[in-house]
Amino acid sequence: MKIARQKQCWVSRIAHPAASAVLALTTVLVLAALAIPRAQAQTYTETVIHNFTGTPDGTDSYAGLVAGTSGNLYGTTALGGAFSLGAVIKVSKTGAESVLYSFTTAAGSYPEAGLVTDSAGNLYGTTYEGGASGWGSVFKFTPGGKETTLYSFAGPSGGPDGAFPLGGLVVDSAGNLYGTTWQGGTYGEGTVFKVSATGQETVLTSFDGTNGAYPQAGLVRDASGNLYGTTVFGGTSNEGTVFTVSASGVETVLHSFDGDWEWPVAGLVRDGKGNLYGTTELGGDYSLGVVFKLSASGKIIILHSFGGSDGQYPQSALVRDSSGNLYGTTLEGGPNGFGAVFETSATGRQTLLYGFTGRSGDGAYPRAALVRDAKGNLYGTTTAGGTSSNCVSGCGTVFELSPQ
């Protein structure tokens, strides 16, 4: 089933369709405002370093950024570029933006995931559609500006290799790439795959519902080669899972969500002790999403339940500093309703770092993970807002948050 751009923010739109949930959401927010301590005031200053304009420079940046060795930031836009099928972009910290590559259908289209870089400076990523068969692709982009499609997914007609990769990739020292597909595989409910440096693909796991279904996010990898990730659905209650896949392809469900908190659409971050941290888009005390910790022994706890004023519906993976603090974004909520940037301490203390206003020049609806530099500055993207009038709700921004 090809769903093209209907998939855009698919989970979010199902989770909280505005037309049918306004009254319920209002009630939840009122209760949340009464029940939870107010998040701290903004402690970071936001600067928009680039406003997307659509075609040709890109729009709808769903993915996080990656920092290059020169200090430039690299990322993707799901739309825009010369052919309106998405682009690979470079943004300097002073705001100069360059489109490095515009996707065509043959090479891939609609890249919704971010990029990963290797020691040689090559960039790797996935496209949700396109490629030789139209079911998505894995690509490589060299520092010299050459794009290569390493693998094109064949989809259901070509065997159980997977279809529609939404998540980003992780690369090992040998140049092998690991990722997930939203659909496809033996049972049609997604896969974990490996693509070698020469473009040979291997399916490590096919999801069948009981062990998870429909992974939307990428993976994290430990020193032994084990992979960790999330599925949006499946598990014992069909509310999503946290799983691990060994280097030999043996999959184990570490946790099945049970409805108290559900739909882990984002990837995980792992600390040196083997603890995993992530978010769910729904659930928690106010049904607006949580930040959770899953210990190496399998114990899971909620570090924070979002209440609306401090953010709601987190879709981004987290970034962790050396003190164990976690940083992320929420798609909506915050003091103005257009999304927020937050910090959660190792003990669950929550701080609102910034609330987007949705006004011209700001940004709105951040969906992507953040990147943090050595000075504590945070960089990210918004899917809407900004100064451009080429998109109905703005074409989105690249922003910097600096601690005061």
C-alpha positions in Angstrom: 0.0 0.0 0.0 1.7 3.2 -1.2 0.5 6.1 0.9 2.7 8.8 -0.5 2.5 12.1 1.4 -0.6 10.9 3.3 1.9 9.5 5.8 3.2 13.0 6.6 2.9 13.3 10.4 0.7 10.2 10.2 1.0 9.1 13.8 0.4 12.6 15.1 -2.7 13.2 13.0 -4.3 9.9 14.2 -3.3 10.6 17.8 -5.0 13.9 18.1 -7.3 14.8 15.2 -8.3 18.4 16.0 -11.8 18.2 14.6 -12.9 15.5 17.1 -10.8 16.2 20.2 -10.9 20.0 20.9 -13.2 19.7 23.9 -11.4 16.7 25.4 -8.0 18.4 24.9 -9.2 21.6 26.5 -10.3 19.6 29.5 -7.0 17.8 29.8 -5.1 21.1 29.6 -7.2 22.7 32.3 -6.7 19.8 34.6 -3.0 19.7 33.7 -2.6 23.4 34.6 -4.1 22.8 38.0 -2.3 19.6 38.7 1.3 20.0 37.8 3.9 22.5 38.9 4.6 25.2 36.3 7.6 24.6 34.2 10.4 27.0 34.7 10.6 30.2 32.7 12.6 30.3 29.5 16.3 30.1 30.2 17.6 30.1 26.6 17.6 32.7 23.9 16.3 31.6 20.4 17.9 32.8 17.2 16.5 31.8 13.8 19.6 31.2 11.7 17.7 30.2 8.5 14.2 30.5 7.2 13.2 27.9 4.6 11.5 29.2 1.5 10.2 26.0 -0.2 11.5 25.5 -3.7 14.4 25.4 -4.2 15.9 25.6 -0.7 13.6 23.1 1.0 10.7 22.9 3.4 9.2 20.6 5.9 12.4 19.6 7.8 11.2 16.7 9.9 14.7 15.5 10.7 17.4 16.6 13.1 20.7 18.0 12.1 24.2 16.6 12.2 27.3 18.6 12.9 30.2 18.3 10.4 33.9 18.6 11.4 33.9 22.2 10.0 31.1 23.3 12.3 28.5 23.3 9.6 25.2 21.6 10.1 23.8 19.1 7.6 20.2 17.8 7.3 17.4 17.0 5.0 14.1 18.5 4.0 11.1 16.2 3.1 9.9 18.6 0.5 11.4 21.4 -1.6 14.6 21.3 -3.5 14.7 21.8 -7.2 12.1 19.1 -7.9 10.0 19.5 -4.8 10.9 16.0 -3.7 13.3 16.9 -0.9 16.9 18.0 -0.5 20.1 17.5 1.4 21.1 20.8 2.9 24.1 22.5 4.6 23.6 25.4 7.0 26.4 27.4 8.6 26.0 28.6 12.2 25.8 32.2 10.7 22.8 31.2 8.7 24.2 30.6 5.2 22.2 27.7 3.6 23.2 25.6 0.6 21.2 22.9 -1.2 23.8 20.2 -1.7 21.4 17.8 -3.5 17.9 17.8 -4.8 16.2 14.4 -4.9 14.6 13.0 -8.0 12.3 10.0 -8.0 14.9 7.7 -9.4 17.4 8.5 -6.6 14.7 8.6 -3.9 12.1 11.1 -2.7 10.8 12.6 0.5 13.7 12.1 2.9 12.1 12.3 6.4 15.0 11.1 8.4 18.2 12.9 9.3 21.8 12.1 8.2 24.7 10.2 9.7 28.3 10.8 8.9 31.3 8.6 8.9 35.0 9.3 9.7 35.6 10.4 6.0 32.9 12.9 6.1 30.4 11.0 3.9 26.7 11.5 4.7 24.2 8.7 4.7 20.4 8.8 4.9 17.1 7.3 3.7 14.2 8.4 1.5 10.7 7.4 2.3 9.7 6.8 -1.3 11.4 6.7 -4.7 14.4 4.7 -5.7 14.4 2.1 -8.4 11.1 0.5 -7.3 9.4 3.4 -5.6 9.5 2.0 -2.1 12.3 4.1 -0.7 16.1 4.1 -0.7 19.4 4.3 1.2 21.8 6.9 -0.2 25.3 8.2 0.3 26.5 11.7 -0.3 30.3 12.4 -0.5 32.1 15.5 0.6 32.8 16.1 -3.1 29.1 16.4 -3.8 28.4 13.0 -5.4 25.1 11.2 -4.5 24.9 7.5 -4.8 21.8 5.3 -4.2 23.3 2.4 -2.2 20.1 0.4 -2.1 16.5 0.7 -3.4 13.8 -1.2 -1.5 11.8 -3.6 -3.7 8.7 -3.6 -1.5 6.1 -6.4 -1.4 6.5 -7.3 -5.1 10.3 -7.8 -4.7 10.4 -10.0 -1.6 10.5 -9.3 2.2 13.2 -6.6 2.1 11.2 -3.8 3.6 9.4 -0.6 2.4 9.1 3.0 3.3 12.1 3.7 5.6 11.2 6.6 7.9 14.1 6.4 10.4 17.7 7.5 10.1 20.7 5.2 10.0 23.6 4.2 12.2 27.0 3.3 10.8 29.6 0.9 12.2 33.4 1.1 11.7 33.3 -1.2 8.7 30.9 1.1 6.9 27.8 -1.1 7.4 24.5 0.8 7.8 21.6 -0.2 10.0 18.0 1.1 10.0 14.3 0.3 10.0 11.5 0.3 7.5 8.0 1.3 8.4 6.4 -1.4 6.3 7.4 -4.5 4.4 9.3 -7.6 5.5 7.9 -11.1 5.8 4.7 -9.9 7.6 4.3 -6.5 6.1 4.8 -4.7 9.5 8.3 -3.4 9.1 11.9 -4.6 9.4 15.3 -4.0 10.9 17.9 -4.1 8.0 21.6 -3.9 7.3 23.1 -2.4 4.2 26.8 -3.1 3.5 29.2 -0.4 2.3 28.8 -2.0 -1.2 25.0 -1.9 -1.1 24.1 -5.4 -0.2 21.0 -5.5 2.0 20.2 -8.1 4.7 16.9 -8.2 6.8 17.9 -8.8 10.4 14.3 -8.9 11.8 10.8 -8.8 10.3 8.1 -7.5 12.7 5.0 -9.6 13.0 3.0 -7.7 15.6 3.8 -9.8 18.6 7.4 -8.6 18.6 6.4 -5.1 17.5 5.0 -3.4 14.4 5.7 -0.4 12.3 9.0 1.1 13.5 9.2 4.8 12.7 12.5 5.7 14.3 16.1 4.8 13.7 18.4 2.7 15.9 21.2 3.0 18.4 24.1 0.6 18.5 26.3 -0.5 21.4 29.9 -1.6 21.4 29.0 -5.3 21.0 26.9 -4.5 17.9 23.5 -4.9 19.5 20.8 -2.6 18.1 18.1 -0.9 20.1 14.9 0.8 18.8 11.1 1.3 19.1 8.0 0.3 17.3 4.9 2.5 17.2 2.5 -0.5 17.4 2.6 -4.1 18.3 3.6 -5.9 21.5 1.3 -7.4 24.1 -1.2 -4.4 24.0 -0.5 -3.2 20.4 0.7 0.1 21.9 4.4 -0.2 20.8 7.6 -1.7 22.0 11.2 -1.2 22.9 13.3 -3.9 21.3 16.9 -5.1 20.8 18.4 -7.0 17.9 21.7 -8.8 18.3 24.5 -8.7 15.8 23.3 -12.1 14.5 19.7 -10.9 14.1 18.0 -12.3 17.2 15.3 -9.9 18.3 14.1 -9.5 21.9 11.3 -7.3 23.2 12.6 -5.3 26.2 9.2 -3.6 27.0 5.7 -3.6 25.6 3.7 -0.5 26.3 0.3 -1.1 27.8 -1.8 2.0 27.1 -0.8 4.1 30.2 1.8 5.5 27.9 2.0 4.6 24.2 3.2 5.2 20.7 7.0 5.6 21.0 7.5 7.3 17.6 11.0 8.5 18.3 14.3 6.7 18.7 16.3 6.1 21.8 19.5 7.3 23.5 21.7 5.0 25.6 24.0 5.8 28.4 27.2 4.1 29.5 25.4 1.8 32.0 23.0 0.5 29.3 20.0 2.5 30.3 17.7 3.6 27.5 15.8 6.9 27.3 13.0 7.9 25.0 9.6 9.5 24.6 6.1 8.4 23.8 3.7 10.6 21.9 0.7 9.8 24.1 0.1 8.6 27.6 1.3 9.7 31.0 -0.7 11.6 33.7 -2.4 13.9 31.1 -2.3 11.7 28.0 0.1 14.1 26.3 3.2 12.1 26.2 6.1 11.2 28.5 9.9 11.0 28.9 10.8 7.5 30.1 13.9 5.5 31.2 14.3 1.8 30.7 17.1 0.4 32.9 19.5 -2.3 31.8 17.6 -4.7 34.1 14.3 -4.0 32.3 12.7 -1.6 34.8 10.8 1.3 33.1 9.8 4.5 34.8 8.3 7.8 33.7 10.7 10.7 34.3 8.2 13.3 33.2 4.6 13.5 32.0 3.8 16.4 29.7 0.9 18.6 30.8 0.4 21.0 27.8 2.0 24.2 29.1 5.4 22.5 29.2 4.8 20.8 25.8 2.8 18.0 24.4 3.1 15.1 21.8 6.9 14.7 21.8 8.1 13.1 18.5 11.8 13.7 18.7 14.6 11.5 20.0 16.5 12.9 22.9 20.1 14.1 23.2 22.0 13.6 26.5 24.8 15.6 28.0 27.6 14.4 30.2 25.6 15.1 33.4 22.7 12.9 32.3 20.4 15.8 31.3 18.1 15.0 28.4 17.0 17.6 25.7 14.2 17.3 23.2 11.3 19.0 21.5 7.5 18.6 21.5 5.5 19.0 18.4 2.8 21.1 20.1 2.0 22.7 23.4 4.3 25.0 25.4 3.1 28.4 26.6 1.9 29.4 23.1 0.8 26.1 21.7 3.3 25.8 18.9 5.8 23.4 20.4 8.6 23.6 23.0 12.2 22.7 23.7 12.7 21.1 27.1 15.3 19.7 29.4 14.7 16.7 31.7 17.3 16.0 34.4 18.4 12.5 35.3 16.0 12.6 38.3 13.0 13.9 36.2 13.2 17.6 37.0 11.7 19.4 34.0 12.7 22.8 32.6 11.0 24.6 29.7 13.8 26.1 27.7 11.8 27.7 24.9 8.2 27.9 23.7 7.7 28.7 20.0 5.3 31.5 19.2 4.3 30.6 15.7 4.7 34.2 14.7 6.7 35.4 11.7 10.4 34.9 12.1 10.0 32.4 15.0 9.1 28.8 14.1 6.4 26.3 14.9 5.9 22.6 15.4 9.4 21.2 15.9 9.4 17.5 15.3 13.1 16.7 15.1 15.8 15.9 17.6 18.4 18.5 18.6 22.1 18.7 18.2 24.2 20.2 21.1 27.6 21.7 20.9 30.4 21.9 23.5 29.2 25.3 24.7 25.7 24.0 25.4 24.1 25.6 22.4 21.2 23.6 20.9 20.4 23.5 17.2 17.2 22.2 15.6 14.5 22.6 12.9 10.8 23.5 12.9 8.4 22.1 10.3 6.5 25.3 10.0 6.7 29.0 10.8 9.4 31.4 9.7 9.2 34.4 7.4 8.5 32.8 4.1 5.1 33.3 2.5 5.7 30.5 0.0 4.1 27.9 2.4 0.6 28.3 4.0 2.0 28.0 7.6 5.5 29.1 6.9 8.2 26.8 5.4 10.0 26.2 8.7 13.3 27.3 10.3 16.7 26.3 11.5 17.2 27.7 15.0 19.8 28.1 17.7 19.1 28.1 21.4 21.8 29.7 23.5 21.9 29.5 27.3 21.7 32.9 28.9 
